[in-house]
């Protein structure tokens, strides 16, 4: 199985696809929860369970950004995700339709960032959360 760079794609083709220069470094558990409501029986014996929808799958990633272009593209896709879904391909090639719900970033000073002369004296760390709307399959391109 090939390991690739993560990628954002706009299915409306309004903005160009963006292949991440650095993949995320850590991710939190992808917990799913099934919701139940319990109420008392009118006969007073036992409970009635009613099942609701499962909670959505949410990807929570953290990482480092060493290129100005990556922070600009992340912000562009975050803004785009306000009004429509986008596609996210992870490093294993799995593609999901998502909405970015959180994008927090912090700038950090450094002695030298040799990766990008535009941000020579700093780099960024970030947290991104994406709610999965649909699994779309695999893409190894």
C-alpha positions in Angstrom: 0.0 0.0 0.0 1.6 3.3 -1.0 1.9 6.1 1.5 1.2 9.5 0.1 0.8 13.1 1.1 -2.6 14.1 2.5 -4.7 16.1 0.1 -7.7 18.5 0.1 -9.8 18.6 -3.0 -12.8 20.9 -3.8 -15.4 18.8 -5.5 -16.9 21.9 -7.0 -13.5 22.6 -8.6 -13.6 26.3 -7.6 -10.2 26.1 -5.9 -7.3 23.9 -6.9 -6.5 20.7 -5.1 -3.9 21.0 -2.3 -1.4 18.3 -1.5 -0.1 18.9 2.0 3.7 19.5 2.2 3.8 17.9 5.6 1.2 15.3 6.8 -0.2 15.5 10.3 1.9 14.0 13.0 -0.6 12.9 15.6 -4.3 12.1 15.7 -6.8 11.5 18.5 -9.0 8.5 18.9 -11.8 8.2 16.3 -14.6 7.4 18.7 -18.1 6.7 17.5 -20.9 6.6 20.0 -24.4 5.1 19.7 -27.1 7.2 21.4 -29.9 5.6 23.4 -32.8 7.1 25.3 -34.4 5.1 28.1 -37.8 5.7 29.5 -40.0 3.9 31.9 -42.7 1.5 30.8 -46.3 2.5 31.6 -46.6 -0.9 33.3 -43.7 0.0 35.6 -41.6 -3.1 34.6 -38.3 -2.5 32.7 -37.4 0.3 30.4 -38.1 1.2 26.8 -35.0 1.9 24.7 -35.1 4.1 21.7 -32.0 4.4 19.6 -31.0 7.6 17.9 -28.4 8.3 15.2 -24.7 7.4 15.8 -22.5 10.4 16.6 -20.5 11.5 13.6 -16.9 10.4 13.0 -14.5 13.3 13.6 -10.9 13.3 12.6 -8.7 15.3 15.1 -5.2 15.9 13.9 -2.2 17.9 15.1 1.0 18.8 13.3 3.6 21.2 12.2 3.6 23.6 9.3 7.0 24.8 7.9 5.7 26.5 4.7 3.7 29.7 4.4 1.8 28.1 1.5 0.5 25.3 3.7 -1.0 27.7 6.3 -2.6 29.8 3.5 -4.1 26.7 1.9 -5.4 25.3 5.2 -7.1 28.6 5.9 -8.5 28.7 2.3 -10.0 25.2 2.7 -11.3 26.1 6.2 -13.1 29.1 4.7 -14.4 27.0 1.8 -15.7 24.4 4.2 -18.0 27.0 5.7 -20.4 26.7 2.8 -19.8 23.2 1.3 -18.1 19.9 1.9 -14.6 19.1 0.7 -12.7 15.9 0.0 -9.8 14.8 2.3 -7.4 12.0 1.2 -5.3 10.6 4.0 -1.8 9.2 3.7 -3.2 5.7 3.2 -5.3 6.7 0.2 -8.7 6.7 1.9 -10.9 9.6 0.7 -13.7 11.1 2.9 -16.2 13.9 2.3 -15.6 16.2 5.2 -16.4 19.6 6.7 -13.6 21.3 8.6 -15.1 22.3 12.0 -11.9 23.5 13.8 -8.6 24.9 12.6 -6.4 26.4 15.3 -2.8 27.4 14.7 0.0 29.0 16.6 3.1 30.7 15.4 6.4 29.8 17.1 9.7 31.6 16.9 12.8 29.7 15.8 16.4 30.4 15.1 16.0 29.2 11.5 13.4 27.6 9.4 15.3 26.4 6.3 12.2 25.0 4.6 10.7 28.3 3.6 12.6 31.7 3.4 9.3 33.5 3.6 8.9 32.4 7.2 12.6 32.0 8.1 12.2 32.9 11.8 9.1 30.9 12.7 6.9 27.9 12.1 3.4 26.9 13.0 1.7 24.1 15.0 -1.9 23.4 14.3 -5.0 21.4 15.3 -7.6 20.5 12.8 -10.9 18.8 13.2 -13.0 17.4 10.3 -16.4 15.9 10.6 -16.8 13.0 8.2 -20.0 13.2 6.0 -19.3 10.2 3.8 -16.5 7.7 3.0 -15.8 7.9 -0.8 -13.3 5.1 -1.3 -9.6 5.0 -2.1 -7.4 7.1 -4.3 -3.7 6.3 -4.8 -3.0 9.0 -7.4 
